[in-house]
Amino acid sequence: MRTRMLSCSRTVTLLTAYPFGLPDGQMDRKVRRHLRACPRCASWARSMRAAVAFFGTAPTIEAPASVRRRVEAVLGSTSGSTVARKET
Ligand SMILES: [Zn+2]
């Protein structure tokens, strides 16, 4: 039985939603098949993997207090904000 190949937009959507791997093995195979057949999506996937790897190894830095205060002021002025605040 031959299954339909994923579209480019569906492939990109799946890769964006699951940058560390797809949860469903069958869907994973379909994405891999699409990437073997589609150079454009394969190139996009390589770029995304490189970006994920880069951000995964980037050091985390503490924002200066002045920047945190400005961000908190902006967030605090937004009514109905759902941002969780860290208790201090
Ligand atoms: Zn494609």
PDB file of the backbone (N, CA, C, O) and the ligand in Angstrom, with CONECT records:
HET     ZN  A 101       1
ATOM      1  N   MET A   1       0.842  -1.197   0.000  1.00  0.00           N
ATOM      2  CA  MET A   1       0.000   0.000   0.000  1.00  0.00           C
ATOM      3  C   MET A   1       0.872   1.239   0.000  1.00  0.00           C
ATOM      4  O   MET A   1       1.809   1.349   0.790  1.00  0.00           O
ATOM      5  N   ARG A   2       0.569   2.147  -0.865  1.00  0.00           N
ATOM      6  CA  ARG A   2       1.361   3.365  -0.977  1.00  0.00           C
ATOM      7  C   ARG A   2       0.632   4.493  -0.249  1.00  0.00           C
ATOM      8  O   ARG A   2      -0.538   4.765  -0.519  1.00  0.00           O
ATOM      9  N   THR A   3       1.323   5.135   0.662  1.00  0.00           N
ATOM     10  CA  THR A   3       0.712   6.246   1.387  1.00  0.00           C
ATOM     11  C   THR A   3       1.077   7.556   0.710  1.00  0.00           C
ATOM     12  O   THR A   3       2.129   7.694   0.086  1.00  0.00           O
ATOM     13  N   ARG A   4       0.178   8.502   0.856  1.00  0.00           N
ATOM     14  CA  ARG A   4       0.422   9.812   0.247  1.00  0.00           C
ATOM     15  C   ARG A   4       1.585  10.514   0.919  1.00  0.00           C
ATOM     16  O   ARG A   4       1.772  10.410   2.131  1.00  0.00           O
ATOM     17  N   MET A   5       2.363  11.228   0.127  1.00  0.00           N
ATOM     18  CA  MET A   5       3.482  11.981   0.679  1.00  0.00           C
ATOM     19  C   MET A   5       2.956  13.249   1.340  1.00  0.00           C
ATOM     20  O   MET A   5       1.995  13.859   0.871  1.00  0.00           O
ATOM     21  N   LEU A   6       3.603  13.634   2.435  1.00  0.00           N
ATOM     22  CA  LEU A   6       3.219  14.870   3.114  1.00  0.00           C
ATOM     23  C   LEU A   6       3.478  16.068   2.210  1.00  0.00           C
ATOM     24  O   LEU A   6       4.370  16.032   1.363  1.00  0.00           O
ATOM     25  N   SER A   7       2.703  17.115   2.389  1.00  0.00           N
ATOM     26  CA  SER A   7       2.960  18.349   1.651  1.00  0.00           C
ATOM     27  C   SER A   7       4.134  19.079   2.310  1.00  0.00           C
ATOM     28  O   SER A   7       4.506  18.775   3.444  1.00  0.00           O
ATOM     29  N   CYS A   8       4.704  20.031   1.598  1.00  0.00           N
ATOM     30  CA  CYS A   8       5.813  20.820   2.151  1.00  0.00           C
ATOM     31  C   CYS A   8       5.348  21.594   3.381  1.00  0.00           C
ATOM     32  O   CYS A   8       6.053  21.634   4.389  1.00  0.00           O
ATOM     33  N   SER A   9       4.176  22.203   3.307  1.00  0.00           N
ATOM     34  CA  SER A   9       3.728  23.022   4.440  1.00  0.00           C
ATOM     35  C   SER A   9       3.469  22.159   5.672  1.00  0.00           C
ATOM     36  O   SER A   9       3.763  22.575   6.793  1.00  0.00           O
ATOM     37  N   ARG A  10       2.914  20.946   5.468  1.00  0.00           N
ATOM     38  CA  ARG A  10       2.665  20.036   6.599  1.00  0.00           C
ATOM     39  C   ARG A  10       4.003  19.589   7.214  1.00  0.00           C
ATOM     40  O   ARG A  10       4.138  19.497   8.435  1.00  0.00           O
ATOM     41  N   THR A  11       4.974  19.317   6.356  1.00  0.00           N
ATOM     42  CA  THR A  11       6.291  18.888   6.832  1.00  0.00           C
ATOM     43  C   THR A  11       6.933  19.984   7.670  1.00  0.00           C
ATOM     44  O   THR A  11       7.435  19.729   8.765  1.00  0.00           O
ATOM     45  N   VAL A  12       6.912  21.202   7.149  1.00  0.00           N
ATOM     46  CA  VAL A  12       7.528  22.323   7.876  1.00  0.00           C
ATOM     47  C   VAL A  12       6.788  22.574   9.189  1.00  0.00           C
ATOM     48  O   VAL A  12       7.413  22.850  10.213  1.00  0.00           O
ATOM     49  N   THR A  13       5.465  22.480   9.160  1.00  0.00           N
ATOM     50  CA  THR A  13       4.685  22.665  10.388  1.00  0.00           C
ATOM     51  C   THR A  13       5.068  21.631  11.441  1.00  0.00           C
ATOM     52  O   THR A  13       5.255  21.971  12.609  1.00  0.00           O
ATOM     53  N   LEU A  14       5.183  20.374  11.031  1.00  0.00           N
ATOM     54  CA  LEU A  14       5.547  19.309  11.978  1.00  0.00           C
ATOM     55  C   LEU A  14       6.948  19.518  12.531  1.00  0.00           C
ATOM     56  O   LEU A  14       7.181  19.350  13.728  1.00  0.00           O
ATOM     57  N   LEU A  15       7.881  19.886  11.657  1.00  0.00           N
ATOM     58  CA  LEU A  15       9.262  20.081  12.114  1.00  0.00           C
ATOM     59  C   LEU A  15       9.362  21.278  13.059  1.00  0.00           C
ATOM     60  O   LEU A  15      10.169  21.275  13.989  1.00  0.00           O
ATOM     61  N   THR A  16       8.550  22.287  12.822  1.00  0.00           N
ATOM     62  CA  THR A  16       8.553  23.460  13.690  1.00  0.00           C
ATOM     63  C   THR A  16       7.930  23.133  15.042  1.00  0.00           C
ATOM     64  O   THR A  16       8.413  23.582  16.081  1.00  0.00           O
ATOM     65  N   ALA A  17       6.851  22.344  15.022  1.00  0.00           N
ATOM     66  CA  ALA A  17       6.157  22.018  16.265  1.00  0.00           C
ATOM     67  C   ALA A  17       6.976  21.057  17.125  1.00  0.00           C
ATOM     68  O   ALA A  17       6.887  21.090  18.352  1.00  0.00           O
ATOM     69  N   TYR A  18       7.776  20.199  16.478  1.00  0.00           N
ATOM     70  CA  TYR A  18       8.535  19.187  17.228  1.00  0.00           C
ATOM     71  C   TYR A  18      10.013  19.251  16.840  1.00  0.00           C
ATOM     72  O   TYR A  18      10.516  18.341  16.180  1.00  0.00           O
ATOM     73  N   PRO A  19      10.714  20.315  17.242  1.00  0.00           N
ATOM     74  CA  PRO A  19      12.113  20.466  16.811  1.00  0.00           C
ATOM     75  C   PRO A  19      13.037  19.382  17.354  1.00  0.00           C
ATOM     76  O   PRO A  19      14.119  19.172  16.805  1.00  0.00           O
ATOM     77  N   PHE A  20      12.630  18.676  18.437  1.00  0.00           N
ATOM     78  CA  PHE A  20      13.487  17.633  19.011  1.00  0.00           C
ATOM     79  C   PHE A  20      13.048  16.239  18.612  1.00  0.00           C
ATOM     80  O   PHE A  20      13.546  15.256  19.159  1.00  0.00           O
ATOM     81  N   GLY A  21      12.120  16.136  17.663  1.00  0.00           N
ATOM     82  CA  GLY A  21      11.669  14.833  17.204  1.00  0.00           C
ATOM     83  C   GLY A  21      10.167  14.711  17.307  1.00  0.00           C
ATOM     84  O   GLY A  21       9.529  15.300  18.180  1.00  0.00           O
ATOM     85  N   LEU A  22       9.618  13.931  16.391  1.00  0.00           N
ATOM     86  CA  LEU A  22       8.175  13.776  16.349  1.00  0.00           C
ATOM     87  C   LEU A  22       7.726  12.706  17.331  1.00  0.00           C
ATOM     88  O   LEU A  22       8.426  11.711  17.517  1.00  0.00           O
ATOM     89  N   PRO A  23       6.567  12.891  17.966  1.00  0.00           N
ATOM     90  CA  PRO A  23       6.106  11.918  18.942  1.00  0.00           C
ATOM     91  C   PRO A  23       5.577  10.623  18.311  1.00  0.00           C
ATOM     92  O   PRO A  23       5.564   9.582  18.967  1.00  0.00           O
ATOM     93  N   ASP A  24       5.156  10.675  17.087  1.00  0.00           N
ATOM     94  CA  ASP A  24       4.534   9.522  16.431  1.00  0.00           C
ATOM     95  C   ASP A  24       5.516   8.920  15.427  1.00  0.00           C
ATOM     96  O   ASP A  24       5.967   9.604  14.509  1.00  0.00           O
ATOM     97  N   GLY A  25       5.845   7.638  15.602  1.00  0.00           N
ATOM     98  CA  GLY A  25       6.825   6.989  14.739  1.00  0.00           C
ATOM     99  C   GLY A  25       6.432   6.962  13.275  1.00  0.00           C
ATOM    100  O   GLY A  25       7.276   7.154  12.399  1.00  0.00           O
ATOM    101  N   GLN A  26       5.156   6.725  13.004  1.00  0.00           N
ATOM    102  CA  GLN A  26       4.715   6.658  11.608  1.00  0.00           C
ATOM    103  C   GLN A  26       4.837   8.021  10.931  1.00  0.00           C
ATOM    104  O   GLN A  26       5.251   8.117   9.776  1.00  0.00           O
ATOM    105  N   MET A  27       4.467   9.086  11.674  1.00  0.00           N
ATOM    106  CA  MET A  27       4.581  10.426  11.114  1.00  0.00           C
ATOM    107  C   MET A  27       6.049  10.775  10.880  1.00  0.00           C
ATOM    108  O   MET A  27       6.395  11.442   9.905  1.00  0.00           O
ATOM    109  N   ASP A  28       6.904  10.312  11.792  1.00  0.00           N
ATOM    110  CA  ASP A  28       8.333  10.524  11.667  1.00  0.00           C
ATOM    111  C   ASP A  28       8.861   9.943  10.353  1.00  0.00           C
ATOM    112  O   ASP A  28       9.670  10.566   9.665  1.00  0.00           O
ATOM    113  N   ARG A  29       8.384   8.725  10.013  1.00  0.00           N
ATOM    114  CA  ARG A  29       8.806   8.093   8.754  1.00  0.00           C
ATOM    115  C   ARG A  29       8.329   8.899   7.555  1.00  0.00           C
ATOM    116  O   ARG A  29       9.053   9.051   6.571  1.00  0.00           O
ATOM    117  N   LYS A  30       7.095   9.418   7.643  1.00  0.00           N
ATOM    118  CA  LYS A  30       6.562  10.216   6.525  1.00  0.00           C
ATOM    119  C   LYS A  30       7.384  11.490   6.331  1.00  0.00           C
ATOM    120  O   LYS A  30       7.664  11.900   5.204  1.00  0.00           O
ATOM    121  N   VAL A  31       7.761  12.104   7.446  1.00  0.00           N
ATOM    122  CA  VAL A  31       8.571  13.330   7.353  1.00  0.00           C
ATOM    123  C   VAL A  31       9.928  13.000   6.738  1.00  0.00           C
ATOM    124  O   VAL A  31      10.406  13.712   5.855  1.00  0.00           O
ATOM    125  N   ARG A  32      10.548  11.911   7.211  1.00  0.00           N
ATOM    126  CA  ARG A  32      11.852  11.512   6.657  1.00  0.00           C
ATOM    127  C   ARG A  32      11.754  11.251   5.154  1.00  0.00           C
ATOM    128  O   ARG A  32      12.634  11.647   4.390  1.00  0.00           O
ATOM    129  N   ARG A  33      10.673  10.579   4.737  1.00  0.00           N
ATOM    130  CA  ARG A  33      10.491  10.286   3.310  1.00  0.00           C
ATOM    131  C   ARG A  33      10.361  11.593   2.525  1.00  0.00           C
ATOM    132  O   ARG A  33      10.936  11.740   1.447  1.00  0.00           O
ATOM    133  N   HIS A  34       9.603  12.535   3.078  1.00  0.00           N
ATOM    134  CA  HIS A  34       9.445  13.811   2.392  1.00  0.00           C
ATOM    135  C   HIS A  34      10.797  14.522   2.273  1.00  0.00           C
ATOM    136  O   HIS A  34      11.119  15.083   1.226  1.00  0.00           O
ATOM    137  N   LEU A  35      11.583  14.493   3.354  1.00  0.00           N
ATOM    138  CA  LEU A  35      12.865  15.193   3.339  1.00  0.00           C
ATOM    139  C   LEU A  35      13.837  14.570   2.331  1.00  0.00           C
ATOM    140  O   LEU A  35      14.663  15.273   1.750  1.00  0.00           O
ATOM    141  N   ARG A  36      13.735  13.238   2.124  1.00  0.00           N
ATOM    142  CA  ARG A  36      14.602  12.597   1.126  1.00  0.00           C
ATOM    143  C   ARG A  36      14.206  13.017  -0.291  1.00  0.00           C
ATOM    144  O   ARG A  36      15.053  13.100  -1.179  1.00  0.00           O
ATOM    145  N   ALA A  37      12.909  13.282  -0.496  1.00  0.00           N
ATOM    146  CA  ALA A  37      12.408  13.593  -1.833  1.00  0.00           C
ATOM    147  C   ALA A  37      12.381  15.088  -2.138  1.00  0.00           C
ATOM    148  O   ALA A  37      12.253  15.478  -3.299  1.00  0.00           O
ATOM    149  N   CYS A  38      12.500  15.927  -1.114  1.00  0.00           N
ATOM    150  CA  CYS A  38      12.298  17.361  -1.315  1.00  0.00           C
ATOM    151  C   CYS A  38      13.524  18.147  -0.822  1.00  0.00           C
ATOM    152  O   CYS A  38      13.674  18.367   0.380  1.00  0.00           O
ATOM    153  N   PRO A  39      14.388  18.563  -1.735  1.00  0.00           N
ATOM    154  CA  PRO A  39      15.611  19.274  -1.340  1.00  0.00           C
ATOM    155  C   PRO A  39      15.326  20.580  -0.594  1.00  0.00           C
ATOM    156  O   PRO A  39      16.087  20.972   0.291  1.00  0.00           O
ATOM    157  N   ARG A  40      14.252  21.237  -0.947  1.00  0.00           N
ATOM    158  CA  ARG A  40      13.944  22.515  -0.298  1.00  0.00           C
ATOM    159  C   ARG A  40      13.628  22.314   1.181  1.00  0.00           C
ATOM    160  O   ARG A  40      14.159  23.030   2.030  1.00  0.00           O
ATOM    161  N   CYS A  41      12.772  21.351   1.495  1.00  0.00           N
ATOM    162  CA  CYS A  41      12.447  21.078   2.896  1.00  0.00           C
ATOM    163  C   CYS A  41      13.646  20.486   3.626  1.00  0.00           C
ATOM    164  O   CYS A  41      13.857  20.771   4.805  1.00  0.00           O
ATOM    165  N   ALA A  42      14.436  19.660   2.930  1.00  0.00           N
ATOM    166  CA  ALA A  42      15.619  19.071   3.565  1.00  0.00           C
ATOM    167  C   ALA A  42      16.581  20.175   3.978  1.00  0.00           C
ATOM    168  O   ALA A  42      17.156  20.130   5.066  1.00  0.00           O
ATOM    169  N   SER A  43      16.757  21.163   3.109  1.00  0.00           N
ATOM    170  CA  SER A  43      17.637  22.283   3.428  1.00  0.00           C
ATOM    171  C   SER A  43      17.082  23.078   4.607  1.00  0.00           C
ATOM    172  O   SER A  43      17.826  23.492   5.496  1.00  0.00           O
ATOM    173  N   TRP A  44      15.770  23.283   4.601  1.00  0.00           N
ATOM    174  CA  TRP A  44      15.122  24.015   5.697  1.00  0.00           C
ATOM    175  C   TRP A  44      15.305  23.258   7.006  1.00  0.00           C
ATOM    176  O   TRP A  44      15.594  23.859   8.041  1.00  0.00           O
ATOM    177  N   ALA A  45      15.136  21.936   6.961  1.00  0.00           N
ATOM    178  CA  ALA A  45      15.272  21.113   8.173  1.00  0.00           C
ATOM    179  C   ALA A  45      16.701  21.177   8.715  1.00  0.00           C
ATOM    180  O   ALA A  45      16.905  21.247   9.927  1.00  0.00           O
ATOM    181  N   ARG A  46      17.690  21.152   7.815  1.00  0.00           N
ATOM    182  CA  ARG A  46      19.092  21.252   8.266  1.00  0.00           C
ATOM    183  C   ARG A  46      19.329  22.582   8.970  1.00  0.00           C
ATOM    184  O   ARG A  46      19.977  22.634  10.015  1.00  0.00           O
ATOM    185  N   SER A  47      18.792  23.667   8.384  1.00  0.00           N
ATOM    186  CA  SER A  47      18.961  24.993   8.993  1.00  0.00           C
ATOM    187  C   SER A  47      18.305  25.036  10.371  1.00  0.00           C
ATOM    188  O   SER A  47      18.857  25.592  11.321  1.00  0.00           O
ATOM    189  N   MET A  48      17.113  24.436  10.462  1.00  0.00           N
ATOM    190  CA  MET A  48      16.420  24.470  11.743  1.00  0.00           C
ATOM    191  C   MET A  48      17.166  23.658  12.791  1.00  0.00           C
ATOM    192  O   MET A  48      17.279  24.086  13.940  1.00  0.00           O
ATOM    193  N   ARG A  49      17.678  22.488  12.408  1.00  0.00           N
ATOM    194  CA  ARG A  49      18.443  21.669  13.358  1.00  0.00           C
ATOM    195  C   ARG A  49      19.674  22.428  13.840  1.00  0.00           C
ATOM    196  O   ARG A  49      20.028  22.364  15.017  1.00  0.00           O
ATOM    197  N   ALA A  50      20.331  23.152  12.918  1.00  0.00           N
ATOM    198  CA  ALA A  50      21.520  23.918  13.302  1.00  0.00           C
ATOM    199  C   ALA A  50      21.130  25.021  14.285  1.00  0.00           C
ATOM    200  O   ALA A  50      21.849  25.279  15.250  1.00  0.00           O
ATOM    201  N   ALA A  51      19.993  25.669  14.038  1.00  0.00           N
ATOM    202  CA  ALA A  51      19.543  26.743  14.936  1.00  0.00           C
ATOM    203  C   ALA A  51      19.191  26.179  16.305  1.00  0.00           C
ATOM    204  O   ALA A  51      19.538  26.772  17.327  1.00  0.00           O
ATOM    205  N   VAL A  52      18.503  25.036  16.336  1.00  0.00           N
ATOM    206  CA  VAL A  52      18.134  24.418  17.619  1.00  0.00           C
ATOM    207  C   VAL A  52      19.402  24.022  18.376  1.00  0.00           C
ATOM    208  O   VAL A  52      19.493  24.219  19.587  1.00  0.00           O
ATOM    209  N   ALA A  53      20.380  23.461  17.656  1.00  0.00           N
ATOM    210  CA  ALA A  53      21.634  23.057  18.299  1.00  0.00           C
ATOM    211  C   ALA A  53      22.355  24.283  18.854  1.00  0.00           C
ATOM    212  O   ALA A  53      22.905  24.248  19.954  1.00  0.00           O
ATOM    213  N   PHE A  54      22.344  25.362  18.080  1.00  0.00           N
ATOM    214  CA  PHE A  54      23.024  26.585  18.531  1.00  0.00           C
ATOM    215  C   PHE A  54      22.379  27.116  19.801  1.00  0.00           C
ATOM    216  O   PHE A  54      23.071  27.413  20.774  1.00  0.00           O
ATOM    217  N   PHE A  55      21.073  27.235  19.796  1.00  0.00           N
ATOM    218  CA  PHE A  55      20.410  27.799  20.980  1.00  0.00           C
ATOM    219  C   PHE A  55      20.498  26.854  22.172  1.00  0.00           C
ATOM    220  O   PHE A  55      20.485  27.288  23.324  1.00  0.00           O
ATOM    221  N   GLY A  56      20.587  25.555  21.883  1.00  0.00           N
ATOM    222  CA  GLY A  56      20.726  24.589  22.969  1.00  0.00           C
ATOM    223  C   GLY A  56      22.058  24.702  23.686  1.00  0.00           C
ATOM    224  O   GLY A  56      22.161  24.347  24.860  1.00  0.00           O
ATOM    225  N   THR A  57      23.087  25.196  22.991  1.00  0.00           N
ATOM    226  CA  THR A  57      24.401  25.297  23.611  1.00  0.00           C
ATOM    227  C   THR A  57      24.726  26.720  24.049  1.00  0.00           C
ATOM    228  O   THR A  57      25.753  26.958  24.684  1.00  0.00           O
ATOM    229  N   ALA A  58      23.855  27.661  23.710  1.00  0.00           N
ATOM    230  CA  ALA A  58      24.121  29.051  24.081  1.00  0.00           C
ATOM    231  C   ALA A  58      24.047  29.188  25.606  1.00  0.00           C
ATOM    232  O   ALA A  58      23.159  28.618  26.241  1.00  0.00           O
ATOM    233  N   PRO A  59      24.969  29.935  26.180  1.00  0.00           N
ATOM    234  CA  PRO A  59      24.922  30.109  27.631  1.00  0.00           C
ATOM    235  C   PRO A  59      23.730  30.962  28.036  1.00  0.00           C
ATOM    236  O   PRO A  59      23.327  31.871  27.310  1.00  0.00           O
ATOM    237  N   THR A  60      23.176  30.664  29.190  1.00  0.00           N
ATOM    238  CA  THR A  60      22.102  31.511  29.698  1.00  0.00           C
ATOM    239  C   THR A  60      22.742  32.620  30.517  1.00  0.00           C
ATOM    240  O   THR A  60      23.667  32.386  31.295  1.00  0.00           O
ATOM    241  N   ILE A  61      22.248  33.799  30.331  1.00  0.00           N
ATOM    242  CA  ILE A  61      22.789  34.931  31.078  1.00  0.00           C
ATOM    243  C   ILE A  61      21.658  35.588  31.855  1.00  0.00           C
ATOM    244  O   ILE A  61      20.502  35.585  31.432  1.00  0.00           O
ATOM    245  N   GLU A  62      22.006  36.125  32.950  1.00  0.00           N
ATOM    246  CA  GLU A  62      21.049  36.830  33.796  1.00  0.00           C
ATOM    247  C   GLU A  62      20.892  38.241  33.246  1.00  0.00           C
ATOM    248  O   GLU A  62      21.883  38.931  33.008  1.00  0.00           O
ATOM    249  N   ALA A  63      19.648  38.669  33.043  1.00  0.00           N
ATOM    250  CA  ALA A  63      19.419  40.031  32.571  1.00  0.00           C
ATOM    251  C   ALA A  63      19.754  41.011  33.696  1.00  0.00           C
ATOM    252  O   ALA A  63      19.477  40.738  34.864  1.00  0.00           O
ATOM    253  N   PRO A  64      20.349  42.148  33.344  1.00  0.00           N
ATOM    254  CA  PRO A  64      20.632  43.156  34.369  1.00  0.00           C
ATOM    255  C   PRO A  64      19.339  43.601  35.050  1.00  0.00           C
ATOM    256  O   PRO A  64      18.272  43.579  34.437  1.00  0.00           O
ATOM    257  N   ALA A  65      19.433  44.002  36.307  1.00  0.00           N
ATOM    258  CA  ALA A  65      18.256  44.402  37.090  1.00  0.00           C
ATOM    259  C   ALA A  65      17.478  45.516  36.395  1.00  0.00           C
ATOM    260  O   ALA A  65      16.248  45.531  36.431  1.00  0.00           O
ATOM    261  N   SER A  66      18.191  46.446  35.764  1.00  0.00           N
ATOM    262  CA  SER A  66      17.494  47.564  35.109  1.00  0.00           C
ATOM    263  C   SER A  66      16.611  47.057  33.961  1.00  0.00           C
ATOM    264  O   SER A  66      15.509  47.563  33.751  1.00  0.00           O
ATOM    265  N   VAL A  67      17.096  46.070  33.232  1.00  0.00           N
ATOM    266  CA  VAL A  67      16.316  45.510  32.122  1.00  0.00           C
ATOM    267  C   VAL A  67      15.114  44.754  32.682  1.00  0.00           C
ATOM    268  O   VAL A  67      14.000  44.883  32.173  1.00  0.00           O
ATOM    269  N   ARG A  68      15.345  43.957  33.743  1.00  0.00           N
ATOM    270  CA  ARG A  68      14.229  43.205  34.349  1.00  0.00           C
ATOM    271  C   ARG A  68      13.130  44.143  34.831  1.00  0.00           C
ATOM    272  O   ARG A  68      11.944  43.875  34.636  1.00  0.00           O
ATOM    273  N   ARG A  69      13.534  45.247  35.462  1.00  0.00           N
ATOM    274  CA  ARG A  69      12.533  46.201  35.974  1.00  0.00           C
ATOM    275  C   ARG A  69      11.716  46.783  34.825  1.00  0.00           C
ATOM    276  O   ARG A  69      10.499  46.931  34.937  1.00  0.00           O
ATOM    277  N   ARG A  70      12.388  47.114  33.717  1.00  0.00           N
ATOM    278  CA  ARG A  70      11.655  47.695  32.575  1.00  0.00           C
ATOM    279  C   ARG A  70      10.688  46.669  31.986  1.00  0.00           C
ATOM    280  O   ARG A  70       9.555  47.011  31.646  1.00  0.00           O
ATOM    281  N   VAL A  71      11.127  45.410  31.864  1.00  0.00           N
ATOM    282  CA  VAL A  71      10.250  44.358  31.323  1.00  0.00           C
ATOM    283  C   VAL A  71       9.063  44.141  32.253  1.00  0.00           C
ATOM    284  O   VAL A  71       7.925  44.025  31.799  1.00  0.00           O
ATOM    285  N   GLU A  72       9.331  44.086  33.560  1.00  0.00           N
ATOM    286  CA  GLU A  72       8.253  43.890  34.525  1.00  0.00           C
ATOM    287  C   GLU A  72       7.269  45.064  34.501  1.00  0.00           C
ATOM    288  O   GLU A  72       6.065  44.875  34.674  1.00  0.00           O
ATOM    289  N   ALA A  73       7.794  46.277  34.286  1.00  0.00           N
ATOM    290  CA  ALA A  73       6.918  47.453  34.212  1.00  0.00           C
ATOM    291  C   ALA A  73       5.982  47.336  33.009  1.00  0.00           C
ATOM    292  O   ALA A  73       4.792  47.637  33.101  1.00  0.00           O
ATOM    293  N   VAL A  74       6.539  46.894  31.882  1.00  0.00           N
ATOM    294  CA  VAL A  74       5.719  46.733  30.676  1.00  0.00           C
ATOM    295  C   VAL A  74       4.689  45.633  30.895  1.00  0.00           C
ATOM    296  O   VAL A  74       3.515  45.800  30.566  1.00  0.00           O
ATOM    297  N   LEU A  75       5.133  44.500  31.454  1.00  0.00           N
ATOM    298  CA  LEU A  75       4.216  43.388  31.689  1.00  0.00           C
ATOM    299  C   LEU A  75       3.148  43.771  32.709  1.00  0.00           C
ATOM    300  O   LEU A  75       1.988  43.381  32.581  1.00  0.00           O
ATOM    301  N   GLY A  76       3.544  44.528  33.710  1.00  0.00           N
ATOM    302  CA  GLY A  76       2.611  44.938  34.748  1.00  0.00           C
ATOM    303  C   GLY A  76       1.556  45.894  34.238  1.00  0.00           C
ATOM    304  O   GLY A  76       0.455  45.955  34.784  1.00  0.00           O
ATOM    305  N   SER A  77       1.884  46.649  33.185  1.00  0.00           N
ATOM    306  CA  SER A  77       0.931  47.625  32.655  1.00  0.00           C
ATOM    307  C   SER A  77      -0.056  46.989  31.700  1.00  0.00           C
ATOM    308  O   SER A  77      -1.009  47.635  31.265  1.00  0.00           O
ATOM    309  N   THR A  78       0.167  45.712  31.366  1.00  0.00           N
ATOM    310  CA  THR A  78      -0.730  45.006  30.459  1.00  0.00           C
ATOM    311  C   THR A  78      -1.854  44.384  31.262  1.00  0.00           C
ATOM    312  O   THR A  78      -1.610  43.498  32.081  1.00  0.00           O
ATOM    313  N   SER A  79      -3.074  44.827  31.043  1.00  0.00           N
ATOM    314  CA  SER A  79      -4.193  44.257  31.794  1.00  0.00           C
ATOM    315  C   SER A  79      -4.469  42.852  31.308  1.00  0.00           C
ATOM    316  O   SER A  79      -4.365  42.557  30.117  1.00  0.00           O
ATOM    317  N   GLY A  80      -4.821  41.991  32.243  1.00  0.00           N
ATOM    318  CA  GLY A  80      -5.151  40.613  31.895  1.00  0.00           C
ATOM    319  C   GLY A  80      -3.935  39.786  31.546  1.00  0.00           C
ATOM    320  O   GLY A  80      -4.055  38.747  30.898  1.00  0.00           O
ATOM    321  N   SER A  81      -2.770  40.230  31.966  1.00  0.00           N
ATOM    322  CA  SER A  81      -1.561  39.482  31.672  1.00  0.00           C
ATOM    323  C   SER A  81      -1.600  38.110  32.323  1.00  0.00           C
ATOM    324  O   SER A  81      -2.030  37.972  33.469  1.00  0.00           O
ATOM    325  N   THR A  82      -1.152  37.098  31.594  1.00  0.00           N
ATOM    326  CA  THR A  82      -1.130  35.737  32.125  1.00  0.00           C
ATOM    327  C   THR A  82       0.297  35.298  32.441  1.00  0.00           C
ATOM    328  O   THR A  82       0.542  34.119  32.694  1.00  0.00           O
ATOM    329  N   VAL A  83       1.230  36.234  32.427  1.00  0.00           N
ATOM    330  CA  VAL A  83       2.624  35.889  32.689  1.00  0.00           C
ATOM    331  C   VAL A  83       2.786  35.537  34.168  1.00  0.00           C
ATOM    332  O   VAL A  83       2.385  36.293  35.053  1.00  0.00           O
ATOM    333  N   ALA A  84       3.374  34.391  34.407  1.00  0.00           N
ATOM    334  CA  ALA A  84       3.613  33.962  35.789  1.00  0.00           C
ATOM    335  C   ALA A  84       4.762  34.784  36.368  1.00  0.00           C
ATOM    336  O   ALA A  84       5.784  35.000  35.717  1.00  0.00           O
ATOM    337  N   ARG A  85       4.576  35.224  37.572  1.00  0.00           N
ATOM    338  CA  ARG A  85       5.604  36.007  38.228  1.00  0.00           C
ATOM    339  C   ARG A  85       6.285  35.153  39.274  1.00  0.00           C
ATOM    340  O   ARG A  85       5.652  34.377  39.989  1.00  0.00           O
ATOM    341  N   LYS A  86       7.586  35.319  39.342  1.00  0.00           N
ATOM    342  CA  LYS A  86       8.372  34.590  40.327  1.00  0.00           C
ATOM    343  C   LYS A  86       8.265  35.321  41.662  1.00  0.00           C
ATOM    344  O   LYS A  86       8.520  36.522  41.752  1.00  0.00           O
ATOM    345  N   GLU A  87       7.884  34.576  42.692  1.00  0.00           N
ATOM    346  CA  GLU A  87       7.792  35.184  44.020  1.00  0.00           C
ATOM    347  C   GLU A  87       9.185  35.400  44.557  1.00  0.00           C
ATOM    348  O   GLU A  87      10.036  34.516  44.451  1.00  0.00           O
ATOM    349  N   THR A  88       9.433  36.558  45.132  1.00  0.00           N
ATOM    350  CA  THR A  88      10.759  36.816  45.698  1.00  0.00           C
ATOM    351  C   THR A  88      10.649  37.131  47.167  1.00  0.00           C
ATOM    352  O   THR A  88      11.660  37.378  47.824  1.00  0.00           O
TER     353      THR A  88
HETATM  354 ZN    ZN A 101       8.969  19.802   0.746  1.00  0.00          ZN2+
END
